[in-house]
Amino acid sequence: MRPIIFILLALPLFASVVTEPVIRGDLFSSQRFNGTLSFNQKSRLAAESDGLITQLYFDEGDYVKKGTLLLKTDSQIIDAQIKSTKASIKASEYALQKAELDFKRYATLLEKESISQQKYDEFYFRKLQLEQELISLKASLQAQTIAKAKKAVYAPFSGQIAQRNVQVGEWLKEGTQVALLINPSVIDATFYLPSTYIHTLSKKTGPDVRINDKTYKSRFIGKLLSGDIKTRTFPLKLRLLDTDTLLFDGMQAQLDLEKSRNTQVLLVPRDSLIKRFGKDVVFIIKDNKAQMLQVEVISYEENKIAVSSTELNVGDQVITKGNERIRPGQEINP
């Protein structure tokens, strides 16, 4: 029968650790809220009159400036009407010029009593009639010019064509959507917040907004009055400033708002806090030995923790690395 050999592993008498000092300071905890980006200027461009598309000057993804011509529809009929009205205006102007000359002559004859008052009145009212006919023709020309302008669609603001809905040769009906135009430089972020948070914000507040781990400055737009009944949250709208990167409608945005404020409290590194026997403890070095102290956690902020303890003091060296494997009273390698 072979003998059983036991190998005894001795624990190190001295432990190598990393420490950081306890400090006193302020700690603020925050609550993160998720929101949604939306373009403030977003227009579904539509046709203002019926017509056959004869020319198309844009495609999806194009950047266009305000006033850029996007498409034209057939305007042959309205062009002929405008030409006819202009000719009628010329004829009416000639007739009115002749009537004014005749009226002057008859006015002179009436003073000399060479014609009757009735004959004078006929020329007077004839002149008035021609004046009104000319006004009517010019109004018709104005209406036809407006109608011709509606045969084209222009960009109401500078932006990107996000969607094209028509092709050359299609018949457009009044109100048909032809494109979706978006201004990518004016972007809003909307967050739904509990009333306890939204009441703390004012127009002077321009909190930072995080998108894809990048921070953007913002301008306070307003607290919208229509809340969500199910969640009892209320919308806050912010306008992003200096957006130098490409963002998309519907992207997620994040907003961190202050939840609590603790001033002049004991601060220790987050890595120094561990659990022993179900309690929060830290290890400090005292007389080159590890000493375990129970603490009460007040709040967290990234890598710092605010704690309360009757035994912990400012300047104590708390162990941040190696604290999981040491025991109270163990010698610490200086």
Number of C-alpha atoms within 10 A of each C-alpha: 3 4 5 6 6 6 6 6 6 6 7 10 9 14 18 13 17 13 18 16 16 18 18 15 12 13 21 16 18 17 11 11 13 16 23 17 23 20 19 16 16 18 16 14 19 17 21 18 18 16 20 17 20 15 16 17 11 16 17 14 13 14 15 20 14 11 12 15 17 17 21 22 24 18 19 10 10 15 15 11 16 19 13 12 19 16 13 16 20 13 13 19 16 13 15 20 15 12 20 19 12 15 20 14 12 22 19 13 14 15 9 9 11 11 14 11 12 9 11 20 14 11 18 18 13 15 21 14 13 19 18 12 17 20 14 13 18 16 13 17 19 14 13 17 15 11 16 20 15 19 20 21 21 17 20 15 17 18 22 20 20 17 16 17 13 17 15 14 14 12 16 20 14 13 12 17 16 19 23 18 26 22 19 20 19 17 20 22 27 24 21 22 21 15 13 10 15 17 10 10 16 12 10 8 13 17 17 19 22 17 17 10 9 10 14 16 15 21 17 18 18 15 21 12 9 9 17 13 8 6 10 11 18 20 21 20 20 24 23 22 17 11 15 8 9 7 16 12 16 12 13 16 21 21 19 15 18 12 12 11 11 14 11 11 17 22 22 25 22 15 16 22 24 16 11 12 6 7 12 15 19 24 27 25 21 14 10 14 19 22 19 18 16 20 18 13 14 15 17 17 13 10 9 17 22 27 19 16 13 9 8 19 14 13 11 17 19 28 25 22 14 15 23 14 8 20 14 13 14 16 20 17 11 11
